[in-house]
């Protein structure tokens, strides 16, 4: 059976964006995870340290609730930060 690009994870993620902006943060865990992985891979470089302001600015380019997205990224392990919250790095 051939791959059907219109039903794959990339298409599912793309369907949640309009004009480059995330229309809503998915409530379903699996779908939210797909979006978070996409955001981590496209907005944040590996081996680079970010300030909270830089993380917020990057996330604001796709959705107005940057705090919720940042929190979800940290909980998912896609962004890691020290206990003092002074910086962020891409995780897994």
N, C-alpha and C positions, 0 to 999 in steps of 0.2 A: 504494500500500500504506500503510495507516495506521501511525502511530507506535505501537510496542508498548512502553509504559512499563516493563513487567516485565523487559525485556531491555536497557534502556538503562544508561548508566554510573551514574546515580544509584541505580538498583535494585541494580546489582552492588555498589556501595559499601555501601548499606544492608544488604545480605545479610551483610556482614562484621562487623556490629555486633549486640550483644545487650544490651538494657536500657541503651542509650547508651554501651556500652563496646566497643571494638575487640576481637574475639575472638582475632585473631592478626595479625601483620604479614605481609602477603602476600609470598611469595617471588618470584612472577612479576613482572617489572619493570613491565609495563603495568598490572596490577591495583594494585600498590603505588603507582604514580604517581597513579592515580585516588584512592586513599585519601589520599595526601599532599596533593593539590590540595584535596580536601574539608576536611582538617584545617586547612590554611593559611587557607582562605576562612572557615571557621567559628570558628576559635579566635583568629586574629590579625588586628588591624585594620591597614589600610594607613596609612602615614604616622605610625606610632607606634613608638617604640623600646622594646624589652623587655630586661630583665636576663635572665641565664641562669636565675635562680630563677623568674621569671615564666613563662618558656617551659616550664620543667620542670613547674611547677604546672598550667599549662594542659594540657599533654600527659598528665599523670597523671590528669586527669579522664576520659581515654578508654583509657589503657593503662598498665600498670605499668612497661614498659620505655621510659621517657621519653628516656633517652640514645640508644637506637637510633632512635627516631622523630625526635629532634632532628637527629641525624647525617644521616639520610635526607633530611630537609627541607633541610638545608644543601647536601648534595651535589646535590640536585635543583634548587637555586637558588630554592626557595620561601621560605627564610629566608636572609638574608645577614648576615654578621657581619664586623667588622674583624679583621685578623690577630691582634690581642691577645685576641679573643673576649670583649670587654667588654660587648657589647650585640648585639641581634638586631633585624632589621627584616624585614617581609615583602618578598620579592623579586618575582618575576614574577607 
